[in-house]
Amino acid sequence: MAEQHEAPSTEAPEAGGDDRWHRILELDELDEGRVKTVAIGTRTFAVSRHEGRYGCLDNACPHQGGPLGEGSIEKGWLRCPWHGYDYSPINGQPPSGFSDAPACFATEVRDDGVYVSLPPEPEPQRTVSDVLVETLTNWGLTHVFGMVGHSNLGFADAMRKAEARGDLTYIGIRHEGAASFAASAFGKLTGTPAGCFGIAGPGSTNLLTGLYDAKEDRAPVLAISGQVPSSVKGRGAFQDTDLEAAFSGVARFSETVQAASNHAELATLAMKTAIVERDVSHLILPDEIQHHPVGDDAAAGGPDGRVGSRQISAPADELARAVTLLSEAARPMVIVGNGARGQMAEVVELAERLGAPVATTFKGKGLIADDHPLGCGVMGRSGTPIASWFMNESDLVVVFGASFANHTGIADYKPLIQVDYDPMALGRFHPVTVPLQGHVAVTARQLRDALPPSTAGADLRSEVEERWAIWRAEKGRRIADDAGKGIGSAAVMDSLTRLVAPDSVIAVDVGNNTYSFGRYFEVSGRQDVLMSGYLGSIGFAFPAAMGAWAAVGGDRPVLSVSGDGGFGQYAMELTTAVKHGMDITHVLLDNGELGKISKEQRAARWQVWQTSLHNPDFAAFAELCGARGFRVTELGELDGAVSAALAHPGPALVDVVADALLV
């Protein structure tokens, strides 16, 4: 930019009348001919020492914002590191023929250091991001998981202010995929959305897997994406990705916020869609829009008058048909899915009135205690032989909040009463005898109250007790199995059943470890079990535990269970848990392979191939991350390690050397 023989101007600026002096350097801190970046408040400056004098310039090159403090002084000129534009290091003036110059500030050398005279920082303006964040928190958004980056800084600052007010908690993660899994788990547990947050391009596309998990399992989530500036959008700029197209398959609501948008209304529609539809909403924020000023009177939105009650009753005619079937059935059975979460009291009262056994889908595990006189455990591939026995022997099945997916084990040839608030869920895969659209708890109460004084069915409590005795005897034999290659899953789940608190939240992963959890772990009825249900995404468990920890606020213990393949996907989030003091215990079944895939290869008579894993000592890894780590190689060590990990007031990991075949 400059002719090399041209000398820069060295006339220094004077201090302004309203300026304040700030100490910026020690006297010997900066060598002759050097420049460095100095931060004062929210501003950064390029401070130079040239020919014994000090200069202080705004750190942004007027050309394209290059960081002048990272430049160098060449032949008397401060050269921008991005494009080579030159400025006087003392007063910021460019060479002759150029007019752009960074702001320059007066400096003064005193006995205790170098000082700069700066005008006061301007009062912050209310921005689009402020309106958005205020609206989202009015709707009940309390937590956001994400990663701050160059294209989402304006919105990040609005969240910072909300956190300072006590309206929001932000949890910075190591990978955006963990953020969306955490938000999904938060939504599954609470029924209210958490946010996940990323930059343009890869930061946002990294969110997609966890968002698909939320969508498939009907969990409300809000995704927030930074975007490149509108002036370069669609022109092949750095990280210029068509986020509207990328999110079109996963987001029920997805909109790009513009300067002229009704910002509060877009945030309202995003939250309302997530909550009412139990789905994914998405807001895209171009970089310049995030800090676009709005008037102080720009009002935030909120939920008042925007949603109605969902406790709807089932239609009378269909209800009467269902009551008739229940009255006449000799062996009715009740199945509950995840849609019955938080509504089980009325369902159990109906089952007790009928004396009917109650089983859950895997996603519904934990909704009824396994020691309840009518509890039968889990149906389907991850289930107990108790549940499958009663399914086979039943002559009527009443299903609350379950979808009849192919893994549930609900027999489609049985007479079926299906209750769900969502009309699209009724008869989703095949016709059912009586589809009842209604709120689960309300409809269960209606059915119970409409039953005649006596029904044809027998009370099956004694039969449930008998089947449990048979299964527990078999589990006892499996607990004792030892092939000398590690600890079996039945033994691990027995230890957890006995030691985990009855009100815990438990996040499980995908793989043999998960099937074993469904089959062997006995729930208290007060535990919440979270999983990647329909998507079945490996790696879910530990990020989900972070989301659960945020949701319960330390009021309940949080546990996650995974294999080594699943934990490895987001292992570095252990440092996130340490940073935020998350009281999470992770139990890792470490068998050195993708055991579920090996099992499938064997079942299909393929050669077992490319399923082995090279693992570290995960207990030592946990200690390096700042957590507690316990390694278990013998069955006699298991209870002690689990107990110690559960008692530790922070993140802890139990690395159980496991037998891949004892599942």
C-alpha positions as CSV (number, residue, x, y, z in Angstrom):
1,M,0.0,0.0,0.0
2,A,2.8,2.5,0.9
3,E,5.9,3.4,-0.9
4,Q,8.8,2.1,1.2
5,H,10.7,5.4,1.2
6,E,7.8,7.4,2.5
7,A,8.0,8.3,6.2
8,P,4.9,8.1,8.4
9,S,3.5,11.0,10.3
10,T,4.5,11.1,14.0
11,E,2.2,13.9,15.2
12,A,0.5,12.5,18.3
13,P,-3.2,13.2,19.1
14,E,-4.4,15.2,22.2
15,A,-6.6,13.9,24.9
16,G,-10.3,14.9,24.8
17,G,-12.1,16.8,27.5
18,D,-14.3,14.0,28.7
19,D,-11.6,11.3,28.3
20,R,-10.3,9.1,31.2
21,W,-6.8,7.9,31.5
22,H,-6.2,4.1,31.6
23,R,-2.9,2.3,32.4
24,I,-2.1,0.0,29.5
25,L,1.5,-1.0,29.8
26,E,4.4,-1.5,32.2
27,L,7.3,0.8,31.3
28,D,9.4,-2.1,30.1
29,E,6.6,-4.3,28.8
30,L,6.8,-3.5,25.0
31,D,10.1,-3.5,23.1
32,E,11.1,-0.9,20.6
33,G,9.6,-1.6,17.1
34,R,6.8,-3.9,18.5
35,V,3.0,-3.8,18.6
36,K,0.6,-5.7,20.8
37,T,-3.1,-5.9,21.5
38,V,-4.4,-4.5,24.8
39,A,-7.9,-4.9,26.0
40,I,-9.7,-2.2,28.1
41,G,-13.3,-2.9,29.0
42,T,-15.0,-4.2,25.9
43,R,-12.6,-2.5,23.6
44,T,-9.2,-3.6,22.2
45,F,-6.4,-1.4,20.9
46,A,-3.2,-1.8,18.9
47,V,-0.4,-0.3,21.1
48,S,2.9,0.4,19.4
49,R,6.4,1.5,20.5
50,H,8.3,3.2,17.7
51,E,11.4,5.4,18.0
52,G,10.9,5.7,21.7
53,R,7.3,6.9,21.4
54,Y,4.0,5.1,22.1
55,G,0.9,5.0,19.9
56,C,-2.5,3.6,20.6
57,L,-4.9,2.9,17.7
58,D,-8.3,1.2,17.5
59,N,-7.5,-2.4,16.9
60,A,-9.7,-2.7,13.7
61,C,-8.2,-1.8,10.4
62,P,-10.6,0.5,8.5
63,H,-10.3,-1.7,5.4
64,Q,-11.9,-4.9,6.6
65,G,-11.4,-4.9,10.3
66,G,-8.1,-6.7,10.5
67,P,-6.5,-6.9,14.0
68,L,-3.8,-4.2,13.8
69,G,-2.4,-5.4,17.2
70,E,-1.4,-8.6,15.4
71,G,0.5,-6.7,12.7
72,S,4.1,-5.7,12.6
73,I,6.1,-2.4,12.2
74,E,7.9,-2.4,9.0
75,K,10.2,0.6,8.0
76,G,8.2,2.8,10.3
77,W,4.7,1.7,9.2
78,L,2.3,-0.4,11.2
79,R,1.2,-3.0,8.7
80,C,-2.2,-4.8,8.9
81,P,-1.8,-8.6,9.1
82,W,-4.7,-9.2,6.7
83,H,-4.1,-7.2,3.6
84,G,-0.9,-5.2,4.2
85,Y,-2.5,-1.8,4.6
86,D,-0.1,0.7,6.4
87,Y,-0.7,3.2,9.1
88,S,1.5,5.4,11.3
89,P,2.0,3.5,14.6
90,I,1.8,6.8,16.5
91,N,-1.3,8.5,15.1
92,G,-2.8,6.0,12.6
93,Q,-2.5,8.2,9.6
94,P,-2.2,6.3,6.3
95,P,0.4,7.2,3.5
96,S,-0.4,10.2,1.3
97,G,-3.1,9.5,-1.2
98,F,-5.2,7.5,1.3
99,S,-7.8,8.9,3.6
100,D,-8.9,5.9,5.8
101,A,-7.4,5.8,9.3
102,P,-8.2,4.0,12.5
103,A,-9.1,6.0,15.5
104,C,-6.1,7.1,17.5
105,F,-5.8,8.1,21.2
106,A,-3.4,10.2,23.2
107,T,-0.8,8.4,25.3
108,E,1.4,9.5,28.2
109,V,4.4,7.9,29.9
110,R,4.3,8.2,33.6
111,D,6.5,6.8,36.4
112,D,4.4,3.7,36.9
113,G,3.6,2.9,33.2
114,V,2.1,3.9,29.9
115,Y,-1.4,5.5,29.9
116,V,-3.9,6.1,27.2
117,S,-6.7,8.7,27.2
118,L,-10.1,7.2,26.1
119,P,-13.6,8.6,25.8
120,P,-16.2,6.9,27.9
121,E,-17.9,3.9,26.3
122,P,-21.2,4.7,24.7
123,E,-24.4,3.5,26.5
124,P,-25.4,0.2,25.1
125,Q,-28.3,0.2,22.6
126,R,-31.3,-2.1,22.8
127,T,-30.9,-4.6,19.9
128,V,-32.8,-7.1,17.9
129,S,-31.1,-9.8,20.0
130,D,-32.3,-8.2,23.2
131,V,-35.9,-8.4,22.0
132,L,-35.5,-12.0,20.9
133,V,-33.9,-13.2,24.2
134,E,-36.4,-11.4,26.3
135,T,-39.3,-13.0,24.4
136,L,-37.7,-16.4,24.6
137,T,-37.2,-16.2,28.3
138,N,-40.7,-14.9,28.8
139,W,-41.9,-18.1,27.1
140,G,-39.9,-20.1,29.6
141,L,-36.5,-20.6,28.0
142,T,-34.1,-21.1,30.9
143,H,-31.1,-22.9,29.4
144,V,-29.1,-22.7,26.3
145,F,-26.2,-25.1,25.3
146,G,-23.8,-24.0,22.6
147,M,-20.6,-22.5,21.4
148,V,-20.0,-18.8,21.0
149,G,-18.3,-17.9,17.7
150,H,-17.7,-15.1,15.2
151,S,-21.1,-15.1,13.5
152,N,-23.3,-15.3,16.7
153,L,-21.6,-12.7,19.0
154,G,-24.4,-10.2,19.0
155,F,-26.9,-12.8,20.2
156,A,-24.4,-14.2,22.6
157,D,-24.1,-10.8,24.2
158,A,-27.8,-10.6,24.7
159,M,-27.7,-13.9,26.4
160,R,-24.9,-12.7,28.6
161,K,-27.1,-9.8,29.7
162,A,-30.0,-12.2,30.4
163,E,-27.8,-14.4,32.4
164,A,-26.6,-11.4,34.5
165,R,-30.3,-10.6,35.2
166,G,-30.9,-14.2,36.3
167,D,-33.2,-15.0,33.4
168,L,-31.1,-17.5,31.6
169,T,-28.3,-20.1,32.1
170,Y,-25.8,-20.6,29.3
171,I,-23.7,-23.8,29.2
172,G,-20.7,-23.7,26.8
173,I,-19.9,-27.1,25.3
174,R,-17.1,-28.6,23.3
175,H,-19.1,-29.8,20.3
176,E,-22.4,-28.5,19.0
177,G,-23.7,-32.1,18.7
178,A,-23.6,-32.4,22.5
179,A,-25.5,-29.1,22.7
180,S,-28.4,-30.4,20.7
181,F,-28.5,-33.8,22.5
182,A,-28.5,-31.9,25.9
183,A,-31.3,-29.7,24.7
184,S,-33.2,-32.8,23.4
185,A,-32.9,-34.5,26.8
186,F,-34.0,-31.4,28.6
187,G,-37.1,-31.3,26.5
188,K,-37.8,-35.0,27.0
189,L,-37.5,-34.6,30.7
190,T,-39.4,-31.4,31.2
191,G,-41.7,-30.9,28.2
192,T,-40.3,-27.4,27.8
193,P,-37.7,-26.3,25.3
194,A,-34.0,-25.7,26.0
195,G,-31.9,-23.9,23.4
196,C,-28.9,-25.1,21.4
197,F,-26.7,-22.5,19.7
198,G,-24.1,-22.5,17.0
199,I,-22.4,-20.3,14.4
200,A,-23.0,-20.2,10.7
201,G,-22.0,-23.2,8.6
202,P,-20.5,-26.1,10.5
203,G,-21.5,-24.9,14.0
204,S,-25.1,-25.1,13.0
205,T,-24.9,-28.3,10.8
206,N,-23.3,-30.0,13.8
207,L,-26.6,-29.5,15.7
208,L,-28.6,-31.6,13.2
209,T,-28.2,-35.1,14.7
210,G,-29.4,-34.1,18.2
211,L,-32.2,-32.1,16.6
212,Y,-33.4,-35.1,14.6
213,D,-33.3,-37.0,17.9
214,A,-35.6,-34.4,19.4
215,K,-37.9,-34.5,16.4
216,E,-38.3,-38.2,16.3
217,D,-39.0,-38.4,20.0
218,R,-41.3,-35.4,20.1
219,A,-39.1,-33.3,22.4
220,P,-39.4,-29.5,22.2
221,V,-36.2,-27.8,21.3
222,L,-35.1,-24.4,20.1
223,A,-32.1,-24.1,17.7
224,I,-30.4,-20.8,17.2
225,S,-28.0,-20.3,14.4
226,G,-25.7,-17.4,13.6
227,Q,-25.4,-16.6,9.9
228,V,-23.0,-14.8,7.7
229,P,-23.8,-11.1,7.0
230,S,-26.7,-10.6,4.6
231,S,-24.4,-8.6,2.2
232,V,-22.4,-11.8,1.4
233,K,-25.1,-14.4,1.8
234,G,-25.4,-16.6,-1.3
235,R,-22.1,-15.4,-2.7
236,G,-19.9,-18.2,-1.6
237,A,-18.6,-16.4,1.5
238,F,-16.7,-18.2,4.3
239,Q,-19.1,-20.5,6.1
240,D,-22.0,-19.4,3.8
241,T,-24.4,-22.3,4.1
242,D,-28.0,-22.4,3.2
243,L,-29.3,-23.1,6.7
244,E,-32.9,-22.8,5.8
245,A,-32.4,-25.7,3.4
246,A,-30.2,-27.6,5.8
247,F,-32.8,-27.4,8.6
248,S,-35.9,-27.9,6.4
249,G,-36.2,-31.6,7.2
250,V,-35.8,-31.3,10.9
251,A,-37.4,-28.0,12.0
252,R,-41.2,-27.6,12.2
253,F,-40.6,-23.8,12.3
254,S,-37.5,-22.2,10.8
255,E,-37.2,-18.5,9.9
256,T,-34.4,-16.0,9.1
257,V,-34.7,-12.8,11.2
258,Q,-34.5,-9.6,9.2
259,A,-34.1,-6.0,10.2
260,A,-37.8,-5.3,9.4
261,S,-39.1,-8.5,10.9
262,N,-41.5,-8.5,13.9
263,H,-38.8,-9.9,16.1
264,A,-40.9,-10.6,19.1
265,E,-43.5,-12.4,17.0
266,L,-40.9,-14.6,15.4
267,A,-39.5,-15.6,18.7
268,T,-43.0,-16.2,20.0
269,L,-43.9,-18.5,17.1
270,A,-40.6,-20.4,17.5
271,M,-41.4,-21.1,21.2
272,K,-45.1,-21.8,20.6
273,T,-44.3,-24.3,17.9
274,A,-41.7,-26.1,19.9
275,I,-44.1,-26.4,22.9
276,V,-47.4,-27.1,21.3
277,E,-46.1,-29.3,18.5
278,R,-43.4,-30.9,20.7
279,D,-41.0,-30.3,17.9
280,V,-37.9,-28.4,16.7
281,S,-38.0,-24.7,16.1
282,H,-35.1,-22.8,14.5
283,L,-34.1,-19.1,14.3
284,I,-31.4,-17.9,11.8
285,L,-29.7,-14.7,12.7
286,P,-27.6,-12.9,10.1
287,D,-24.5,-11.3,11.8
288,E,-25.5,-7.7,11.3
289,I,-29.1,-8.3,12.4
290,Q,-28.0,-9.5,15.9
291,H,-26.7,-6.1,17.0
292,H,-29.2,-4.0,14.8
293,P,-30.5,-1.3,17.1
294,V,-34.2,-1.1,18.0
295,G,-36.0,1.6,20.0
296,D,-36.2,1.3,23.7
297,D,-40.0,0.8,23.4
298,A,-39.6,-2.3,21.3
299,A,-41.6,-4.8,23.4
300,A,-40.8,-8.4,23.9
301,G,-43.5,-11.1,23.5
302,G,-44.7,-13.8,25.8
303,P,-47.2,-16.7,26.2
304,D,-50.2,-14.9,27.7
305,G,-53.2,-15.5,25.5
306,R,-51.2,-17.6,23.0
307,V,-51.9,-21.2,24.2
308,G,-54.8,-23.1,25.6
309,S,-55.2,-26.2,27.9
310,R,-54.3,-29.5,26.4
311,Q,-56.2,-31.6,28.9
312,I,-58.9,-32.5,26.5
313,S,-61.5,-35.3,27.0
314,A,-62.1,-38.2,24.7
315,P,-65.3,-38.2,22.7
316,A,-68.2,-39.9,24.5
317,D,-69.1,-42.5,21.8
318,E,-65.6,-43.8,21.5
319,L,-65.2,-43.8,25.3
320,A,-68.3,-45.9,25.7
321,R,-67.0,-48.5,23.2
322,A,-63.7,-48.7,25.1
323,V,-65.5,-49.1,28.4
324,T,-67.5,-52.0,27.0
325,L,-64.4,-53.8,25.8
326,L,-62.7,-53.3,29.1
327,S,-65.7,-54.6,31.0
328,E,-65.8,-57.8,28.9
329,A,-62.1,-58.6,28.7
330,A,-60.9,-61.6,30.7
331,R,-57.2,-60.6,30.6
332,P,-56.8,-56.9,29.7
333,M,-53.3,-55.5,29.7
334,V,-52.1,-51.9,29.9
335,I,-49.1,-50.6,27.9
336,V,-47.7,-47.1,28.5
337,G,-45.2,-45.2,26.4
338,N,-43.3,-42.0,26.8
339,G,-46.5,-40.0,26.0
340,A,-47.8,-41.0,29.4
341,R,-44.8,-39.3,31.2
342,G,-46.1,-37.2,34.1
343,Q,-49.7,-38.6,33.8
344,M,-49.2,-42.1,35.3
345,A,-51.3,-41.8,38.5
346,E,-54.6,-42.0,36.7
347,V,-53.3,-44.8,34.4
348,V,-52.2,-46.9,37.4
349,E,-55.5,-46.3,39.1
350,L,-57.3,-47.7,36.1
351,A,-55.0,-50.7,36.0
352,E,-55.5,-51.4,39.7
353,R,-59.3,-51.1,39.2
354,L,-59.0,-53.8,36.5
355,G,-56.3,-55.9,38.1
356,A,-54.5,-55.6,34.8
357,P,-50.7,-56.0,34.3
358,V,-48.9,-52.8,33.2
359,A,-45.9,-52.9,30.9
360,T,-44.0,-50.0,29.3
361,T,-42.3,-49.4,26.0
362,F,-38.6,-48.9,26.3
363,K,-39.0,-45.2,26.0
364,G,-41.5,-45.4,28.8
365,K,-39.2,-47.4,31.1
366,G,-39.5,-46.1,34.6
367,L,-43.1,-44.9,34.4
368,I,-44.2,-47.7,36.8
369,A,-42.1,-49.4,39.4
370,D,-41.0,-52.9,38.7
371,D,-42.0,-53.8,42.3
372,H,-45.5,-52.5,41.8
373,P,-47.9,-55.5,42.1
374,L,-49.0,-55.0,38.5
375,G,-45.6,-53.8,37.0
376,C,-44.2,-56.1,34.3
377,G,-41.2,-54.2,33.0
378,V,-40.4,-53.3,29.4
379,M,-42.1,-54.7,26.2
380,G,-40.1,-55.6,23.1
381,R,-36.5,-56.2,22.1
382,S,-35.1,-54.5,25.2
383,G,-37.7,-56.0,27.5
384,T,-38.5,-58.6,30.1
385,P,-40.0,-62.0,29.5
386,I,-42.7,-61.0,32.0
387,A,-44.1,-58.3,29.7
388,S,-44.0,-60.5,26.6
389,W,-45.8,-63.3,28.6
390,F,-48.7,-61.1,29.5
391,M,-48.8,-59.7,26.0
392,N,-49.1,-63.1,24.5
393,E,-51.8,-64.1,27.1
394,S,-53.9,-61.0,26.9
395,D,-57.2,-60.6,25.2
396,L,-57.3,-56.8,25.1
397,V,-54.5,-54.2,25.2
398,V,-55.0,-50.6,26.3
399,V,-52.2,-48.4,25.1
400,F,-51.5,-44.9,26.5
401,G,-49.0,-42.6,24.8
402,A,-47.2,-45.2,22.7
403,S,-46.7,-45.3,18.9
404,F,-46.6,-49.0,18.0
405,A,-43.2,-48.8,16.4
406,N,-41.5,-52.0,15.3
407,H,-39.4,-52.4,18.4
408,T,-42.2,-52.0,21.0
409,G,-43.5,-55.6,20.8
410,I,-47.2,-54.6,21.0
411,A,-49.2,-57.3,19.1
412,D,-51.1,-55.7,16.3
413,Y,-53.5,-58.7,16.0
414,K,-55.0,-58.1,19.5
415,P,-58.0,-56.0,20.2
416,L,-56.5,-52.5,20.9
417,I,-57.7,-49.4,22.6
418,Q,-55.2,-46.6,21.9
419,V,-55.2,-43.3,23.8
420,D,-53.2,-40.3,22.6
421,Y,-53.7,-36.5,22.4
422,D,-52.2,-36.4,18.9
423,P,-54.7,-37.5,16.2
424,M,-51.8,-38.5,13.9
425,A,-50.5,-41.0,16.4
426,L,-53.8,-42.9,16.5
427,G,-53.6,-45.9,14.2
428,R,-50.3,-44.6,12.9
429,F,-49.1,-48.0,11.6
430,H,-52.3,-50.1,11.4
431,P,-55.9,-49.8,12.4
432,V,-56.8,-50.1,16.1
433,T,-60.1,-51.2,17.5
434,V,-60.9,-48.0,19.4
435,P,-58.8,-44.9,18.8
436,L,-59.3,-42.4,21.6
437,Q,-58.1,-38.9,21.1
438,G,-57.6,-37.3,24.5
439,H,-55.2,-36.3,27.3
440,V,-53.8,-39.5,28.8
441,A,-54.6,-38.7,32.4
442,V,-58.0,-37.3,31.7
443,T,-58.9,-40.2,29.5
444,A,-57.7,-42.8,32.0
445,R,-59.8,-41.2,34.7
446,Q,-62.8,-41.2,32.4
447,L,-62.4,-44.9,31.6
448,R,-62.0,-45.8,35.3
449,D,-65.0,-43.8,36.4
450,A,-67.2,-45.3,33.7
451,L,-66.4,-48.9,34.5
452,P,-69.3,-50.9,36.0
453,P,-68.9,-52.2,39.6
454,S,-67.7,-55.6,38.4
455,T,-65.8,-56.6,35.2
456,A,-65.1,-60.0,33.5
457,G,-61.3,-59.7,34.1
458,A,-59.4,-61.6,36.8
459,D,-57.0,-59.8,39.1
460,L,-53.6,-60.9,37.9
461,R,-51.4,-59.6,40.7
462,S,-50.5,-63.1,41.8
463,E,-49.6,-64.1,38.3
464,V,-47.4,-61.0,37.9
465,E,-45.6,-62.0,41.2
466,E,-45.0,-65.5,39.9
467,R,-43.5,-64.3,36.6
468,W,-41.2,-61.9,38.4
469,A,-40.0,-64.8,40.6
470,I,-39.1,-66.8,37.6
471,W,-37.3,-64.0,35.9
472,R,-35.4,-62.9,39.0
473,A,-34.1,-66.4,39.5
474,E,-32.8,-66.4,35.9
475,K,-31.2,-63.0,36.4
476,G,-29.5,-64.3,39.5
477,R,-27.9,-67.1,37.4
478,R,-26.7,-64.6,34.8
479,I,-25.2,-62.3,37.4
480,A,-23.0,-65.1,38.5
481,D,-21.8,-65.9,34.9
482,D,-18.1,-65.4,34.5
483,A,-16.1,-66.4,31.4
484,G,-12.9,-64.6,32.6
485,K,-13.3,-61.9,30.0
486,G,-14.8,-59.1,32.1
487,I,-18.0,-58.4,34.0
488,G,-21.4,-59.3,32.6
489,S,-24.2,-56.7,32.0
490,A,-26.6,-58.5,34.3
491,A,-24.2,-57.9,37.2
492,V,-23.6,-54.3,36.3
493,M,-27.4,-53.6,36.1
494,D,-28.0,-55.5,39.4
495,S,-25.4,-53.2,41.1
496,L,-27.0,-50.1,39.7
497,T,-30.5,-51.3,40.6
498,R,-29.4,-51.7,44.3
499,L,-27.3,-48.5,44.5
500,V,-28.8,-45.8,42.3
501,A,-31.2,-43.4,44.1
502,P,-34.9,-44.1,43.6
503,D,-35.5,-40.5,42.3
504,S,-32.5,-40.4,39.8
505,V,-32.6,-39.3,36.2
506,I,-30.9,-41.9,34.1
507,A,-29.7,-41.3,30.5
508,V,-28.9,-44.4,28.5
509,D,-27.1,-44.8,25.2
510,V,-27.4,-47.1,22.2
511,G,-26.0,-50.6,21.9
512,N,-25.9,-53.8,23.9
513,N,-25.5,-51.7,27.1
514,T,-28.9,-50.2,26.4
515,Y,-30.6,-53.5,25.7
516,S,-29.2,-54.8,28.9
517,F,-30.4,-51.8,30.9
518,G,-33.9,-52.3,29.6
519,R,-33.9,-56.0,30.4
520,Y,-32.1,-56.1,33.8
521,F,-32.3,-52.8,35.5
522,E,-35.3,-52.6,37.9
523,V,-36.9,-49.1,38.2
524,S,-38.3,-47.6,41.3
525,G,-41.2,-45.8,39.5
526,R,-39.8,-42.4,40.5
527,Q,-36.8,-42.5,38.1
528,D,-36.9,-40.8,34.7
529,V,-35.1,-42.7,31.9
530,L,-34.0,-40.8,28.9
531,M,-32.8,-42.3,25.6
532,S,-32.5,-41.6,21.9
533,G,-35.6,-43.6,21.1
534,Y,-36.6,-43.6,17.4
535,L,-33.4,-42.1,16.1
536,G,-31.3,-44.5,18.1
537,S,-28.2,-42.3,18.0
538,I,-25.0,-43.6,19.6
539,G,-23.3,-41.0,21.8
540,F,-26.6,-39.7,23.4
541,A,-26.1,-40.6,27.0
542,F,-23.5,-38.3,28.4
543,P,-24.7,-35.1,26.7
544,A,-28.2,-36.0,27.7
545,A,-27.1,-36.3,31.3
546,M,-25.8,-32.7,31.0
547,G,-29.2,-31.6,29.8
548,A,-30.9,-33.5,32.6
549,W,-28.5,-32.0,35.2
550,A,-29.5,-28.5,33.9
551,A,-33.2,-29.4,34.1
552,V,-33.2,-30.8,37.6
553,G,-31.0,-28.1,39.0
554,G,-29.1,-30.4,41.4
555,D,-32.4,-31.5,43.1
556,R,-32.1,-35.1,41.8
557,P,-29.1,-37.4,41.1
558,V,-28.2,-37.8,37.4
559,L,-26.7,-41.0,36.0
560,S,-25.7,-41.9,32.5
561,V,-24.9,-45.4,31.1
562,S,-23.1,-46.2,27.8
563,G,-20.7,-48.4,26.1
564,D,-17.2,-47.4,25.1
565,G,-18.3,-46.6,21.5
566,G,-21.0,-44.2,22.6
567,F,-18.9,-42.4,25.3
568,G,-16.1,-42.0,22.8
569,Q,-18.2,-39.8,20.6
570,Y,-18.5,-37.0,23.1
571,A,-15.9,-37.9,25.7
572,M,-14.4,-34.4,25.9
573,E,-17.7,-33.1,27.2
574,L,-16.5,-34.5,30.5
575,T,-14.5,-31.3,30.7
576,T,-17.7,-29.4,30.3
577,A,-19.2,-31.2,33.2
578,V,-16.1,-30.4,35.3
579,K,-16.2,-26.8,34.3
580,H,-19.8,-26.4,35.4
581,G,-19.6,-28.6,38.4
582,M,-22.2,-31.1,37.1
583,D,-23.0,-33.8,39.6
584,I,-23.2,-36.6,37.0
585,T,-22.1,-40.2,37.4
586,H,-21.3,-42.1,34.2
587,V,-21.1,-45.9,34.1
588,L,-19.1,-47.1,31.1
589,L,-19.3,-50.7,29.9
590,D,-15.9,-51.0,28.4
591,N,-15.6,-54.1,26.2
592,G,-13.2,-52.8,23.5
593,E,-15.6,-53.1,20.7
594,L,-18.9,-52.0,19.1
595,G,-20.5,-55.0,20.7
596,K,-24.0,-54.6,19.2
597,I,-22.6,-54.5,15.7
598,S,-20.4,-57.5,16.3
599,K,-23.5,-59.3,17.6
600,E,-25.5,-58.4,14.4
601,Q,-22.6,-59.5,12.2
602,R,-22.6,-62.9,13.9
603,A,-26.4,-63.2,13.8
604,A,-26.3,-62.6,10.0
605,R,-23.3,-65.0,9.6
606,W,-21.0,-62.2,8.5
607,Q,-17.4,-62.1,9.7
608,V,-16.9,-59.8,12.6
609,W,-15.1,-56.9,11.1
610,Q,-14.0,-53.4,12.0
611,T,-15.9,-53.3,15.3
612,S,-12.8,-53.3,17.6
613,L,-11.9,-50.2,19.5
614,H,-8.6,-48.9,20.9
615,N,-9.5,-47.4,24.2
616,P,-7.6,-45.4,26.9
617,D,-7.9,-46.2,30.5
618,F,-11.1,-44.2,30.8
619,A,-10.8,-43.9,34.6
620,A,-7.4,-42.2,34.2
621,F,-8.8,-40.1,31.4
622,A,-11.6,-38.9,33.7
623,E,-8.9,-37.9,36.3
624,L,-7.0,-35.9,33.7
625,C,-10.2,-34.1,32.8
626,G,-10.7,-33.1,36.5
627,A,-13.4,-35.7,37.3
628,R,-13.2,-38.7,39.5
629,G,-12.4,-42.0,37.7
630,F,-12.8,-45.6,39.0
631,R,-11.7,-48.7,37.1
632,V,-13.4,-52.0,37.7
633,T,-11.9,-55.3,36.6
634,E,-13.4,-57.7,39.1
635,L,-17.0,-58.2,40.2
636,G,-16.1,-57.7,43.8
637,E,-14.9,-54.1,43.0
638,L,-18.1,-53.1,41.3
639,D,-20.4,-52.0,44.2
640,G,-17.6,-50.1,45.9
641,A,-16.7,-48.2,42.7
642,V,-20.3,-47.4,41.9
643,S,-21.0,-46.2,45.5
644,A,-18.0,-44.0,45.5
645,A,-18.8,-42.4,42.2
646,L,-22.4,-41.8,43.2
647,A,-21.2,-40.2,46.4
648,H,-18.7,-37.8,44.7
649,P,-20.2,-34.3,44.5
650,G,-19.3,-33.7,40.9
651,P,-18.6,-35.6,37.6
652,A,-17.4,-39.2,38.1
653,L,-16.9,-42.1,35.7
654,V,-16.9,-45.8,36.5
655,D,-15.0,-47.7,33.8
656,V,-16.2,-51.3,34.0
657,V,-14.1,-53.8,32.0
658,A,-17.0,-55.8,30.4
659,D,-17.5,-59.1,28.6
660,A,-18.9,-58.3,25.2
661,L,-20.8,-61.6,25.1
662,L,-22.4,-61.5,28.5
663,V,-25.2,-59.1,27.6
